[in-house]
Amino acid sequence: MSASSDILVVRLGAMGDILHALPAVATLKHSHPRSRVSWAVDPKWAPLLEGNPFVDEVLPLARKSLRDVARAWKLLRSRPFDLAIDFQGLLQSALVASAARPDRIVGFHHSQVRERAAAFFYSACVAARSAHVVDRNVELAVAAGAANVIHAFPIPPGAPEGTLPEDGFVLASPFAGWAAKQWPLEHYAALAQELDRMGLRLVLNGPPEARETLAAGRAITHCSGLAGLIHATRRATAVVGVDSGPLHLAAALGKPGVAIFGPTDPARNGPYGGTFTVLREEGAATTYKRRAEIESSMRAISPRHVAQELRARLESRSRGAAGAAQ
């Protein structure tokens, strides 16, 4: 990679995956500040990249219709790229990288991508050795020519949407990419009672169309888009989350909290940065099958246990802050 390369980053979605790619892209730009970094992303998630100092251009690629695909194709063909890096590992993302006609395409080894056919498009395949996906992405960037690793998570400020408590509150986003990763809504209702005894209110966040579903959690409901979620996360005292984008957003912002895991492996997909306590039932089986029912290992984690661990996390953080002030 030359110092002034034109680089195409391909990570179309989803929210957590885009957040997990931020340090790798920051590493690319930090290593080659004269390069031009363009990021191909689903328009739904483009706001996550607003104001990112390590991204020169955001390319929102809509793909819902043939017309959208034609426009995306034309956009990708409108400029030359020296290098494309496919952080996603899907046939779709590999096709996006290929459509740009770069001199090289770098991606993960076929044994580490979700769709093995994607690797056929790569000029170089990288077998990552790290456990966590953030570190794997950084490995991919280094293999592509980056050298100065920085673990930066630039997040836009967000914007107020809806009403939030003026005093301390715990934010939770109950939904995940598939139901098996979710914690039962009735557990959130019990957690709200536990937090009330700690002087904290529970706020459940979700999209506007989920308002009625969230009501079953018997907590304060906060329905918003992405900007509102970012703002609410910044405001929150702490976060309780499952393996989903909002949890990884909170981790990227350095928020304290508790992460509830079941079928997915927290060593690979857990909150990054060490500000969360991760709870997972001993013996929980790891699977990435997109099951439509909540896993028993998720149901087994009690609201009281979550509240106790959250209290311990907040007390530890408070002691650390007091020690740093002395």
Helices and strands as residue ranges (DSSP letters): E 6-10, H 15-31, E 36-41, G 43-49, E 57-60, H 66-77, E 83-86, H 91-99, E 104-108, G 110-112, G 116-121, E 124-126, H 133-143, E 169-172, G 179-181, H 185-197, E 201-206, G 208-210, H 211-215, E 220-223, H 226-235, E 238-242, H 245-252, E 257-261, H 266-269, E 276-280, H 296-299, H 303-325
